[in-house]
């Protein structure tokens, strides 16, 4: 009987250890959609979804901020590849804001730091492009 109880306890502990919260499952499902996004509208929809998720009180809330920043970064990259130029600096600044929010919750996370560096490089490219356009006029 003791062996059965001990085995049951270990099995239950294992299941609980590997179980993900509903929030994490939803977050991961939406994160998979990021790589499939192909248009600005796709990125806008994903941004709305992640913005809704950041309102939930959960230990993994910082990931919603991270993914929001990633979606905005990818949106700017997509727009840069096309010919349509909108107010990219404001989108880039918003992406930076979200990643900084994620960094405040997870300061030592490498992915957050890497994304912040990418956003800052993107900002520098946007400023350089603006300077080139101003010099041509």
Secondary structure, DSSP 8 states (H G I E B T S, - for coil): -HHHHHHHHHHHHHHHHH---HHHHHHHHHHHHHTT--SHHHHHHHHHHHHHHTTS--TTHHHHHHHHHHHHHHHHHHHHHSS----HHHHHHHHHHHHHHHHHH-TT-HHHHHHHHHHHHHHHHHHHHHHHHHHH-
